[in-house]
Amino acid sequence: MDALDLADLPACTRCELSTTRRRVVVGSGPRHAALVVVGEAPGAREDEGGEPFVGRSGQLLFSLLASELGLNREECFVTNVVKCRPPLNRTPRALEVATCRAWLDLQLSAVSAPAVLALGNVASRALFRHELPMATVHGRVQRAGKLSGVATYHPAAALRGGARVLETVRADLAVLADLLTVARRRTESAEATQRAGEQFAALLRPGDVVLLSGRLGAGKTTFVQGVARGLGVSERVTSPTFTLVRQHQCRNPWGIVTLHHGDIYRVNGLGEVRDLDLAELVEESAVALVEWGDVAAEVFGRDVMRVDLFVEGDDARTLSVSGYGARTRATSLRDWAVA
């Protein structure tokens, strides 16, 4: 089969839903989104208007995102697992989900965001690749490729189920809040990325853990070099890919004695991460920066910061900071973002 191109999605005829739909509901939102929202499939109003979540469910959804996360629709990339309305709004069939999944994967690759919200069983199972019921998985942080995310009940279920379901959704969104971007900073050169790291060091305190992610060449080690300079490390800092962790002695006014610099690029899965006892890097007088750290998030728990580096061009980068640890010092991070 020929490679897919998102430009061809509005004319897709890959499954039988193309014979009954009025239009393909592609989805919409910014390329650099604060959140990716994935629902099940379009309904009648969406099929008519071409936009997802425009009915009562959509009104409730974006009211909740505004009240619980401080996000409006324009900050989110919103789409569905299945892009065409199933007849009579029936649940999408497994073949339809599987056929349309390739389009969703392309969209997730094209959008940079710190987290994803899956609404309902179809979206939860497709995104996070499981067959468990929503009652089991809602509110748990899961992985969908490069994205961390949370599943919760579809807003239509909240409209039907009343206050009990609505409170569950609110609690699930509170978990999601810790994954969202607190601050973004754009850099135009390796030197600027390093300087951003040096200024970031002033926000760190003993015991902090920072997990860094981004594709090869995104500048993770460059950022760490800046942090090391800001913490008063005098020796040369290089990637510890083959040694997994290097320790550097620091001199600074914040009581940080040691910088643990980890790189788990060559580690295969969470099981091997657990075997490495990386949690031992959390010391009262140290900070730990772990490259490719998204796979280690579960080991360190929730009180961490995440720095995701997105490549914007030959030298330009966007640094996105998220996590519960980041939310506790949001004001300082926002000042850092505009420095």
WOVENVEN-V715473 format. One record per residue. N is the residue number from 0. RES is the residue in one small letter. PSI is psi in radians with two decimals (999 if undefined). Layout:
BEGIN
{{N,RES,PSI} {N,RES,PSI}}
END
This chain:
BEGIN
{{0,m,2.45} {1,d,2.65} {2,a,2.50} {3,l,2.62} {4,d,2.24} {5,l,-0.45} {6,a,-0.40} {7,d,-0.13} {8,l,-0.73} {9,p,-0.28} {10,a,0.34} {11,c,2.40} {12,t,0.59} {13,r,-0.28} {14,c,3.05} {15,e,-0.29} {16,l,-0.37} {17,s,-0.30} {18,t,-0.22} {19,t,-0.26} {20,r,2.85} {21,r,-0.70} {22,r,2.79} {23,v,2.22} {24,v,1.61} {25,v,-0.75} {26,g,2.95} {27,s,2.82} {28,g,3.02} {29,p,2.70} {30,r,-0.65} {31,h,1.57} {32,a,2.67} {33,a,-0.39} {34,l,2.48} {35,v,2.24} {36,v,2.19} {37,v,2.09} {38,g,-2.86} {39,e,-1.13} {40,a,2.80} {41,p,2.63} {42,g,-2.90} {43,a,-0.79} {44,r,-0.64} {45,e,-0.69} {46,d,-0.59} {47,e,-0.75} {48,g,-0.35} {49,g,0.08} {50,e,2.45} {51,p,2.66} {52,f,1.05} {53,v,-0.08} {54,g,-2.72} {55,r,-0.67} {56,s,-0.73} {57,g,-0.69} {58,q,-0.76} {59,l,-0.76} {60,l,-0.91} {61,f,-0.36} {62,s,-0.73} {63,l,-0.74} {64,l,-0.60} {65,a,-0.78} {66,s,-0.63} {67,e,-0.51} {68,l,-0.18} {69,g,0.48} {70,l,2.47} {71,n,2.98} {72,r,-0.66} {73,e,-0.29} {74,e,-0.12} {75,c,2.56} {76,f,2.10} {77,v,2.24} {78,t,-3.06} {79,n,2.78} {80,v,-0.84} {81,v,2.27} {82,k,-0.15} {83,c,2.55} {84,r,2.19} {85,p,2.53} {86,p,2.35} {87,l,0.40} {88,n,0.48} {89,r,2.86} {90,t,2.34} {91,p,2.48} {92,r,2.78} {93,a,-0.72} {94,l,-0.64} {95,e,-0.74} {96,v,-0.81} {97,a,-0.69} {98,t,-0.69} {99,c,-0.25} {100,r,-0.59} {101,a,-0.65} {102,w,-0.73} {103,l,-0.73} {104,d,-0.71} {105,l,-0.73} {106,q,-0.76} {107,l,-0.56} {108,s,-0.53} {109,a,-0.31} {110,v,2.31} {111,s,2.16} {112,a,2.68} {113,p,-0.31} {114,a,2.87} {115,v,2.49} {116,l,2.11} {117,a,2.26} {118,l,1.91} {119,g,2.91} {120,n,-0.74} {121,v,-0.82} {122,a,-0.75} {123,s,-0.82} {124,r,-0.65} {125,a,-0.79} {126,l,-0.84} {127,f,0.05} {128,r,1.09} {129,h,3.05} {130,e,0.39} {131,l,2.68} {132,p,2.78} {133,m,-0.60} {134,a,-0.43} {135,t,-0.65} {136,v,-0.23} {137,h,2.46} {138,g,0.03} {139,r,2.40} {140,v,2.21} {141,q,2.99} {142,r,2.41} {143,a,1.51} {144,g,-2.15} {145,k,-0.15} {146,l,2.44} {147,s,2.65} {148,g,3.10} {149,v,2.50} {150,a,2.56} {151,t,3.07} {152,y,2.53} {153,h,2.48} {154,p,-0.46} {155,a,-0.61} {156,a,-0.61} {157,a,-0.64} {158,l,-0.63} {159,r,-0.67} {160,g,-0.22} {161,g,-2.69} {162,a,-0.64} {163,r,-0.83} {164,v,-0.69} {165,l,-0.71} {166,e,-0.60} {167,t,-0.77} {168,v,-0.76} {169,r,-0.73} {170,a,-0.67} {171,d,-0.67} {172,l,-0.51} {173,a,-0.62} {174,v,-0.76} {175,l,-0.58} {176,a,-0.58} {177,d,-0.26} {178,l,-0.16} {179,l,2.70} {180,t,2.28} {181,v,-0.65} {182,a,2.59} {183,r,2.51} {184,r,2.33} {185,r,2.37} {186,t,2.58} {187,e,0.00} {188,s,2.88} {189,a,-0.66} {190,e,-0.68} {191,a,-0.64} {192,t,-0.72} {193,q,-0.69} {194,r,-0.66} {195,a,-0.67} {196,g,-0.70} {197,e,-0.71} {198,q,-0.54} {199,f,-0.57} {200,a,-0.56} {201,a,-0.26} {202,l,-0.18} {203,l,2.66} {204,r,2.74} {205,p,2.35} {206,g,-0.14} {207,d,2.53} {208,v,2.26} {209,v,2.12} {210,l,2.16} {211,l,2.40} {212,s,2.85} {213,g,2.69} {214,r,2.95} {215,l,2.31} {216,g,0.12} {217,a,-0.35} {218,g,0.34} {219,k,-0.85} {220,t,-0.65} {221,t,-0.76} {222,f,-0.78} {223,v,-0.68} {224,q,-0.68} {225,g,-0.75} {226,v,-0.76} {227,a,-0.76} {228,r,-0.71} {229,g,-0.47} {230,l,-0.02} {231,g,0.49} {232,v,2.22} {233,s,-0.42} {234,e,2.90} {235,r,2.39} {236,v,2.13} {237,t,2.95} {238,s,2.29} {239,p,0.63} {240,t,-0.75} {241,f,-0.16} {242,t,-0.10} {243,l,-0.88} {244,v,2.37} {245,r,2.55} {246,q,2.42} {247,h,2.35} {248,q,2.45} {249,c,2.71} {250,r,1.94} {251,n,2.92} {252,p,0.10} {253,w,0.11} {254,g,0.25} {255,i,1.96} {256,v,-0.60} {257,t,2.41} {258,l,2.06} {259,h,2.08} {260,h,1.92} {261,g,2.74} {262,d,1.94} {263,i,0.57} {264,y,-0.65} {265,r,0.11} {266,v,2.35} {267,n,1.60} {268,g,2.96} {269,l,-0.57} {270,g,-0.80} {271,e,-0.60} {272,v,-0.77} {273,r,-0.68} {274,d,-0.45} {275,l,-0.17} {276,d,0.78} {277,l,-0.38} {278,a,-0.36} {279,e,-0.23} {280,l,-0.27} {281,v,1.83} {282,e,2.66} {283,e,-0.44} {284,s,0.26} {285,a,2.86} {286,v,2.67} {287,a,2.25} {288,l,2.11} {289,v,1.98} {290,e,2.57} {291,w,0.59} {292,g,-0.10} {293,d,-0.56} {294,v,-0.31} {295,a,0.03} {296,a,-0.70} {297,e,-0.50} {298,v,-0.71} {299,f,-0.23} {300,g,-2.86} {301,r,-0.36} {302,d,1.11} {303,v,2.92} {304,m,2.62} {305,r,2.37} {306,v,1.98} {307,d,2.26} {308,l,2.09} {309,f,2.26} {310,v,2.19} {311,e,-0.23} {312,g,-2.85} {313,d,-0.77} {314,d,-0.30} {315,a,2.47} {316,r,2.64} {317,t,2.19} {318,l,2.10} {319,s,2.14} {320,v,2.26} {321,s,-3.07} {322,g,2.78} {323,y,-0.75} {324,g,-0.59} {325,a,-0.65} {326,r,-0.50} {327,t,-0.25} {328,r,0.74} {329,a,-0.71} {330,t,-0.81} {331,s,-0.67} {332,l,-0.64} {333,r,-0.61} {334,d,-0.69} {335,w,-0.67} {336,a,-0.48} {337,v,0.15} {338,a,999}}
END
